[in-house]
């Protein structure tokens, strides 16, 4: 690979990380005292500079991980801080735990599709709305979409998220996952009940073994 191709790929990676995680690159001063100047986002338009000290072993881990990801240490620290601000600090407060994917898949396989769908319906009636109200302090369509994108997919690692606004004003969202058909049925029930309770929407669903598509009608 030529030097110019490498530069293009690196710049593309930085742009992707910046857009996906809504973060920005900033300079870290790796002086021996490990006192680094880092602009922290104050809001969507401005930033402020804060000073932090890093232990040597921690900085070494950040440098190695950033190199592995093909991004700067600055961008990586921004990702870590963004994840903490948007998700990690809420985990214990909304009763979330980390579980191995194989363990979860094995548990899902112990029940039939219809049982899991009904379980999803039951949990979706309370958990989705309660979590969003605590997390976002409001119940809007955008807050619900962020919950699915970030809490379920990006940070919950249950799948990948995509959405598209339809010409008539409706919206289609797709979640791809590796939980099998039973996982699709559970998510279908969970989102069906959750959207109905949170937004009063009776969404239409299409499911496969590895994805779930949800179509939301236009809201008046």
C-alpha positions as CSV (number, residue, x, y, z in Angstrom):
1,X,0.0,0.0,0.0
2,X,1.4,3.4,-1.0
3,X,1.9,6.3,1.5
4,X,-0.9,8.3,-0.1
5,X,-3.3,5.4,0.2
6,X,-2.3,5.0,3.9
7,X,-3.0,8.6,4.6
8,X,-6.4,8.5,2.9
9,X,-7.4,5.4,4.9
10,X,-6.2,7.0,8.1
11,X,-8.2,10.2,7.4
12,X,-11.3,8.2,6.5
13,X,-11.0,6.3,9.8
14,X,-10.7,9.5,11.8
15,X,-13.8,11.0,10.0
16,X,-15.8,7.8,10.7
17,X,-14.9,7.8,14.4
18,X,-15.7,11.5,14.6
19,X,-19.1,11.1,13.0
20,X,-20.1,7.8,14.7
21,X,-19.1,8.7,18.2
22,X,-19.8,12.5,17.9
23,X,-16.3,13.2,19.2
24,X,-13.4,15.3,17.9
25,X,-9.6,14.8,17.9
26,X,-7.6,16.8,20.3
27,X,-3.9,17.0,21.2
28,X,-2.4,15.1,24.0
29,X,1.0,16.4,25.3
30,X,3.0,13.3,26.2
31,X,5.4,15.0,28.5
32,X,7.0,12.9,31.3
33,X,4.6,14.4,33.9
34,X,1.7,13.1,31.7
35,X,-0.2,16.3,32.2
36,X,-2.3,16.5,29.0
37,X,-4.4,19.3,27.6
38,X,-7.7,18.0,26.3
39,X,-10.7,20.0,25.0
40,X,-13.9,18.6,26.5
41,X,-17.1,19.2,24.6
42,X,-19.3,21.7,26.4
43,X,-22.1,21.6,23.9
44,X,-22.5,21.0,20.2
45,X,-20.9,24.3,19.2
46,X,-18.1,25.0,21.7
47,X,-15.3,23.2,23.6
48,X,-13.3,24.0,26.6
49,X,-9.8,22.8,27.6
50,X,-9.2,20.7,30.7
51,X,-5.9,19.3,32.1
52,X,-5.6,15.7,33.1
53,X,-2.7,13.5,34.4
54,X,-2.3,9.9,33.1
55,X,-0.4,7.1,34.7
56,X,2.4,5.7,32.5
57,X,0.9,2.3,32.1
58,X,-2.6,3.7,31.3
59,X,-1.1,6.0,28.6
60,X,0.8,3.0,27.1
61,X,-2.5,1.1,26.8
62,X,-4.2,4.0,25.2
63,X,-1.4,4.4,22.7
64,X,-1.4,0.7,21.8
65,X,-5.2,0.6,21.4
66,X,-5.2,3.7,19.3
67,X,-2.6,2.3,17.0
68,X,-4.5,-0.9,16.7
69,X,-7.7,1.0,15.8
70,X,-5.8,3.3,13.3
71,X,-6.8,6.5,15.1
72,X,-5.1,9.0,17.4
73,X,-4.9,8.7,21.1
74,X,-6.9,12.0,21.2
75,X,-9.8,10.4,19.3
76,X,-9.7,7.3,21.4
77,X,-9.9,9.3,24.7
78,X,-12.8,11.2,23.2
79,X,-14.6,7.9,22.5
80,X,-14.0,6.6,26.0
81,X,-15.2,9.8,27.6
82,X,-18.3,9.9,25.3
83,X,-19.2,6.3,26.2
84,X,-18.9,7.1,29.9
85,X,-21.0,10.3,29.6
86,X,-23.7,8.6,27.5
87,X,-23.8,5.1,29.0
88,X,-21.4,3.8,31.6
89,X,-22.4,6.1,34.4
90,X,-26.0,5.0,34.0
91,X,-25.4,1.2,34.0
92,X,-25.9,0.5,37.7
93,X,-28.7,3.0,37.9
94,X,-30.8,1.3,35.2
95,X,-29.9,-2.2,36.4
96,X,-27.8,-3.2,33.3
97,X,-25.2,-5.9,33.4
98,X,-22.5,-7.2,31.0
99,X,-23.1,-10.8,29.8
100,X,-21.3,-13.0,27.3
101,X,-23.0,-13.3,24.0
102,X,-22.8,-17.1,24.0
103,X,-24.4,-17.2,27.5
104,X,-27.3,-15.0,26.3
105,X,-27.8,-17.0,23.1
106,X,-27.9,-20.3,25.1
107,X,-30.5,-18.8,27.4
108,X,-32.6,-17.7,24.5
109,X,-32.4,-21.2,23.0
110,X,-34.1,-22.7,26.1
111,X,-37.4,-21.1,25.2
112,X,-39.7,-21.2,22.2
113,X,-40.1,-18.3,19.8
114,X,-43.6,-17.5,21.0
115,X,-42.6,-17.6,24.7
116,X,-39.8,-15.2,24.0
117,X,-42.1,-12.9,22.0
118,X,-44.5,-12.7,24.9
119,X,-41.6,-12.1,27.3
120,X,-40.4,-9.3,25.1
121,X,-43.9,-7.8,25.1
122,X,-44.1,-7.9,28.9
123,X,-40.7,-6.3,29.4
124,X,-41.2,-3.8,26.7
125,X,-44.2,-2.4,28.4
126,X,-42.1,-1.1,31.3
127,X,-38.3,-1.4,30.8
128,X,-38.0,0.7,27.6
129,X,-40.1,3.7,28.9
130,X,-38.6,3.7,32.4
131,X,-35.1,3.6,31.1
132,X,-35.6,6.4,28.5
133,X,-37.2,8.7,31.1
134,X,-34.4,8.2,33.5
135,X,-31.7,8.5,30.8
136,X,-33.0,11.3,28.6
137,X,-35.6,12.9,31.0
138,X,-38.0,13.1,28.1
139,X,-40.1,10.8,25.9
140,X,-39.8,11.8,22.3
141,X,-39.3,9.9,19.0
142,X,-35.7,11.0,18.9
143,X,-35.1,9.8,22.5
144,X,-36.5,6.4,21.7
145,X,-34.4,6.1,18.5
146,X,-31.3,7.0,20.6
147,X,-32.2,4.4,23.1
148,X,-32.4,1.7,20.4
149,X,-29.2,2.9,18.7
150,X,-27.0,3.5,21.8
151,X,-28.3,1.5,24.7
152,X,-29.4,-1.6,22.8
153,X,-26.9,-1.5,19.9
154,X,-23.8,0.6,20.2
155,X,-23.1,0.3,23.9
156,X,-25.2,-2.7,24.7
157,X,-23.5,-4.6,21.9
158,X,-26.7,-6.5,20.9
159,X,-26.5,-5.5,17.3
160,X,-25.9,-2.7,14.7
161,X,-28.4,0.0,14.0
162,X,-29.5,1.8,10.9
163,X,-32.5,4.1,10.3
164,X,-34.0,5.8,7.3
165,X,-36.7,8.5,7.1
166,X,-39.3,7.5,4.5
167,X,-40.8,9.9,1.9
168,X,-44.2,10.0,3.6
169,X,-42.7,11.0,6.9
170,X,-42.5,7.5,8.4
171,X,-39.3,5.9,9.6
172,X,-37.7,2.4,9.0
173,X,-35.1,1.1,11.5
174,X,-33.1,-2.1,11.1
175,X,-31.2,-3.9,13.9
176,X,-28.7,-6.6,12.8
177,X,-27.6,-9.0,15.4
178,X,-26.1,-12.5,16.2
179,X,-28.8,-13.8,18.6
180,X,-30.6,-16.1,16.2
181,X,-34.3,-16.3,15.3
182,X,-35.2,-16.5,19.0
183,X,-33.4,-13.2,19.6
184,X,-35.3,-11.6,16.7
185,X,-38.6,-12.7,18.2
186,X,-37.7,-11.3,21.6
187,X,-36.6,-8.0,20.2
188,X,-39.7,-7.8,18.1
189,X,-41.9,-8.2,21.1
190,X,-39.8,-5.8,23.2
191,X,-39.8,-3.0,20.6
192,X,-43.4,-3.6,19.6
193,X,-44.7,-3.1,23.2
194,X,-42.1,-0.4,24.0
195,X,-43.0,1.8,21.0
196,X,-46.7,1.4,21.7
197,X,-46.3,2.5,25.3
198,X,-43.7,5.2,24.7
199,X,-45.0,6.8,21.5
200,X,-48.4,5.3,20.9
201,X,-47.2,3.7,17.7
202,X,-48.3,0.3,16.4
203,X,-45.2,-0.5,14.4
204,X,-44.9,-3.1,11.6
205,X,-42.1,-5.7,11.9
206,X,-40.2,-8.0,9.6
207,X,-37.7,-10.5,11.2
208,X,-35.1,-12.9,10.0
209,X,-32.6,-15.0,11.9
210,X,-30.2,-12.1,12.1
211,X,-32.2,-8.9,11.8
212,X,-35.3,-7.1,12.7
213,X,-36.9,-4.3,10.6
214,X,-39.3,-1.9,12.2
215,X,-41.5,0.5,10.2
216,X,-42.9,3.4,12.1
217,X,-45.8,5.3,10.5
218,X,-45.7,9.1,10.1
219,X,-46.7,11.0,13.2
220,X,-49.2,13.8,12.9
